[in-house]
């Protein structure tokens, strides 16, 4: 993994990290910005987006009072602005792709391995293989053979990762809303599978759906449904599950 300097606060995402990488590597490698969403949810997949730009000026949106809304971390944007960016980013980007890992894979593999699987699926679906992967955060969950640079708050500092952040969030939210049509009591369209009060009440009353992660500790607090909890045996190798 390539070492990263301390982050420098910025008012909006830019290409400082991407330009520094190109300078350090002495060329123009394809840089894929990667971000994930859904890691802390109780239901639904974990979703990864990999995005590649041509380092051109990113799209922006008109805001209130004549202000301009700049591309940044999806968590800092309103739902309306996320959707508006998600509508224009695919045509602007040089390439992007999604990868996901299902609740069953999360239960089977654990979150770190499932996240890696989702990221590899996204990266391998890009039209051009990246020469370097830019990850948000300090943990390299990809490892070899990928050449990785981790950057804290890259989703706020890097245009490439910010684009991946927005697309991953909107893509997963839409997926969860579609699942919610079959399970309206759980409020997936609003909670995206995170533990909202509506979601928790539905779990208490009706138990987990086929889209819930059954290895997670929330089941410990649901006596009626605790018997459904899945446990990975750490001594049995990857993928070994038991029902306890």
C-alpha positions as CSV (number, residue, x, y, z in Angstrom):
1,X,0.0,0.0,0.0
2,X,1.3,3.5,-0.9
3,X,2.0,5.7,2.1
4,X,-0.3,8.8,2.4
5,X,0.5,12.2,3.8
6,X,-1.7,13.8,6.5
7,X,-4.9,15.1,5.0
8,X,-5.3,18.8,4.3
9,X,-8.8,20.3,5.0
10,X,-10.5,21.7,1.9
11,X,-13.8,23.4,1.2
12,X,-14.6,21.0,-1.6
13,X,-13.3,17.9,-3.3
14,X,-10.5,18.5,-5.8
15,X,-7.8,16.6,-7.6
16,X,-4.9,17.3,-5.3
17,X,-4.6,13.6,-4.3
18,X,-4.9,12.4,-7.9
19,X,-2.2,14.8,-9.1
20,X,0.1,13.9,-6.2
21,X,-0.3,10.2,-7.1
22,X,0.6,10.9,-10.7
23,X,3.6,12.9,-9.8
24,X,4.8,10.2,-7.3
25,X,4.4,7.4,-9.9
26,X,5.9,9.3,-12.7
27,X,3.2,8.8,-15.3
28,X,-0.5,8.9,-15.8
29,X,-2.0,5.7,-14.3
30,X,-5.7,5.1,-14.3
31,X,-6.9,6.0,-10.8
32,X,-10.1,4.4,-9.5
33,X,-11.7,6.1,-6.6
34,X,-13.6,3.6,-4.4
35,X,-16.2,4.1,-1.7
36,X,-18.7,1.8,0.0
37,X,-22.1,2.2,1.6
38,X,-24.1,-0.2,3.8
39,X,-21.4,-1.4,6.1
40,X,-23.4,-0.7,9.3
41,X,-26.9,-1.6,8.0
42,X,-28.8,-4.5,9.5
43,X,-30.4,-5.5,6.1
44,X,-29.4,-5.3,2.5
45,X,-26.1,-5.7,0.7
46,X,-22.9,-3.7,1.1
47,X,-22.3,-1.8,-2.1
48,X,-19.1,-0.5,-3.6
49,X,-18.7,2.0,-6.5
50,X,-15.4,2.4,-8.4
51,X,-15.2,5.6,-10.4
52,X,-12.6,6.9,-12.9
53,X,-12.4,10.5,-14.1
54,X,-10.4,12.2,-16.8
55,X,-9.4,14.9,-14.2
56,X,-11.7,17.5,-15.8
57,X,-13.8,19.9,-13.9
58,X,-16.6,18.0,-12.2
59,X,-20.3,18.9,-12.6
60,X,-21.9,21.2,-10.0
61,X,-25.5,22.1,-9.2
62,X,-27.4,25.3,-8.6
63,X,-28.2,25.9,-4.9
64,X,-30.3,28.3,-2.9
65,X,-29.6,31.9,-3.0
66,X,-27.5,31.7,-6.1
67,X,-25.0,29.4,-4.4
68,X,-23.3,26.5,-6.2
69,X,-23.4,23.0,-4.8
70,X,-20.1,21.3,-5.4
71,X,-19.4,17.5,-5.6
72,X,-18.5,16.1,-2.2
73,X,-19.1,13.2,0.2
74,X,-22.6,11.9,-0.2
75,X,-23.3,12.3,3.5
76,X,-22.8,16.1,3.1
77,X,-25.4,16.4,0.4
78,X,-29.2,16.5,0.6
79,X,-31.1,13.5,-0.9
80,X,-32.2,15.8,-3.7
81,X,-28.6,16.9,-4.5
82,X,-27.4,13.3,-4.3
83,X,-30.0,12.2,-6.9
84,X,-29.2,15.2,-9.1
85,X,-25.5,14.4,-9.1
86,X,-26.2,10.7,-9.7
87,X,-28.1,11.6,-12.8
88,X,-25.2,13.5,-14.4
89,X,-22.1,11.7,-13.1
90,X,-22.3,8.6,-15.3
91,X,-22.1,10.6,-18.5
92,X,-19.3,12.8,-17.1
93,X,-17.1,10.0,-15.7
94,X,-14.6,8.2,-17.8
95,X,-16.0,5.0,-16.3
96,X,-17.7,3.6,-13.2
97,X,-19.0,0.3,-11.9
98,X,-20.8,-1.2,-8.9
99,X,-20.1,-4.3,-6.9
100,X,-22.0,-5.7,-4.0
101,X,-21.9,-8.5,-1.4
102,X,-25.2,-9.9,-0.2
103,X,-26.3,-10.4,3.4
104,X,-25.6,-14.1,3.0
105,X,-22.1,-13.4,1.9
106,X,-21.6,-11.0,4.8
107,X,-22.8,-13.7,7.2
108,X,-20.5,-16.3,5.5
109,X,-17.4,-14.2,5.1
110,X,-17.5,-11.4,7.7
111,X,-17.7,-7.8,6.7
112,X,-14.1,-7.2,5.7
113,X,-13.9,-10.1,3.3
114,X,-17.4,-9.3,2.0
115,X,-16.4,-5.7,1.4
116,X,-13.3,-6.8,-0.5
117,X,-15.4,-9.1,-2.6
118,X,-17.8,-6.3,-3.5
119,X,-14.9,-3.9,-4.3
120,X,-13.1,-6.5,-6.5
121,X,-16.4,-7.0,-8.4
122,X,-16.7,-3.2,-9.0
123,X,-13.0,-2.8,-10.0
124,X,-13.1,-5.8,-12.4
125,X,-16.2,-4.3,-14.1
126,X,-14.5,-1.1,-15.0
127,X,-13.8,-0.6,-18.7
128,X,-10.1,-0.2,-18.1
129,X,-8.2,-1.9,-15.2
130,X,-7.0,0.8,-12.8
131,X,-3.3,1.3,-12.1
132,X,-4.0,2.4,-8.6
133,X,-7.0,2.4,-6.3
134,X,-7.8,5.3,-4.0
135,X,-9.7,4.2,-0.9
136,X,-11.5,6.4,1.6
137,X,-10.2,5.8,5.1
138,X,-7.1,4.4,6.7
139,X,-7.7,0.6,6.2
140,X,-6.7,-1.2,3.0
141,X,-9.4,-3.9,2.8
142,X,-8.3,-4.8,-0.8
143,X,-4.6,-5.8,-0.5
144,X,-2.7,-7.6,-3.2
145,X,-2.6,-7.6,-6.2
146,X,-4.2,-4.2,-6.1
147,X,-2.0,-1.1,-5.7
148,X,-3.8,0.9,-3.1
149,X,-3.6,4.4,-1.6
150,X,-5.7,5.1,1.5
151,X,-6.7,8.6,2.3
152,X,-8.7,9.8,5.4
153,X,-11.8,11.7,4.3
154,X,-11.0,11.0,0.7
155,X,-14.8,11.2,0.0
156,X,-14.6,14.9,0.9
157,X,-11.2,15.6,-0.5
158,X,-11.0,13.7,-3.8
159,X,-13.3,14.3,-6.8
160,X,-12.9,10.7,-7.8
161,X,-13.9,9.2,-4.5
162,X,-16.7,11.8,-4.0
163,X,-18.2,10.6,-7.2
164,X,-18.0,7.0,-6.1
165,X,-19.5,8.0,-2.8
166,X,-22.6,9.6,-4.3
167,X,-23.2,6.9,-6.9
168,X,-22.8,4.1,-4.3
169,X,-25.3,5.8,-1.9
170,X,-27.9,6.5,-4.5
171,X,-27.6,3.0,-6.1
172,X,-28.0,1.2,-2.7
173,X,-30.8,3.5,-1.6
174,X,-32.8,2.7,-4.8
175,X,-32.1,-1.0,-4.3
176,X,-33.4,-0.9,-0.7
177,X,-36.5,1.1,-1.7
178,X,-37.3,-1.6,-4.2
179,X,-36.9,-4.3,-1.5
180,X,-39.1,-2.3,0.7
181,X,-42.0,-2.7,-1.7
182,X,-42.2,-6.3,-0.7
183,X,-41.6,-5.6,3.0
184,X,-43.3,-2.2,3.7
185,X,-43.4,-2.6,7.5
186,X,-39.6,-2.4,7.7
187,X,-39.3,1.1,6.2
188,X,-36.4,0.2,3.9
189,X,-37.2,3.1,1.6
190,X,-36.5,5.5,4.5
191,X,-33.9,3.6,6.6
192,X,-32.0,1.8,3.8
193,X,-31.8,-1.1,6.2
194,X,-30.3,0.8,9.0
195,X,-31.8,0.5,12.5
196,X,-34.5,3.1,12.5
197,X,-37.4,2.9,15.0
198,X,-39.8,1.6,12.4
199,X,-37.3,-1.0,11.3
200,X,-36.6,-2.2,14.8
201,X,-40.3,-2.4,15.6
202,X,-40.9,-4.5,12.5
203,X,-38.1,-6.9,13.6
204,X,-39.6,-7.3,17.0
205,X,-43.0,-8.1,15.6
206,X,-42.2,-10.1,12.5
207,X,-38.5,-11.1,12.7
208,X,-35.8,-10.8,10.0
209,X,-36.6,-10.9,6.3
210,X,-34.5,-12.8,3.7
211,X,-32.6,-9.6,3.2
212,X,-31.3,-9.3,6.8
213,X,-27.9,-10.1,8.1
214,X,-28.3,-13.0,10.4
215,X,-24.9,-13.1,12.0
216,X,-25.3,-9.6,13.6
217,X,-25.8,-8.9,17.2
218,X,-29.2,-7.2,16.9
219,X,-30.7,-10.7,17.0
220,X,-29.3,-11.1,20.6
221,X,-31.9,-8.5,21.6
222,X,-34.8,-10.3,19.9
223,X,-35.8,-13.3,22.1
224,X,-38.4,-14.5,19.6
225,X,-36.0,-14.6,16.8
226,X,-32.7,-15.3,18.5
227,X,-32.7,-18.9,17.3
228,X,-32.2,-17.7,13.7
229,X,-28.8,-16.2,14.4
230,X,-25.9,-17.5,12.3
231,X,-22.4,-18.0,13.7
232,X,-19.2,-18.4,11.8
233,X,-16.8,-21.0,13.3
234,X,-13.4,-19.3,13.3
235,X,-11.7,-22.7,13.5
236,X,-13.5,-24.2,10.5
237,X,-12.2,-21.9,7.8
238,X,-13.7,-19.2,5.7
239,X,-17.3,-19.8,4.8
240,X,-18.2,-22.2,7.6
241,X,-21.5,-21.3,9.3
242,X,-23.6,-22.8,12.0
243,X,-27.1,-22.1,13.2
244,X,-27.2,-21.7,17.0
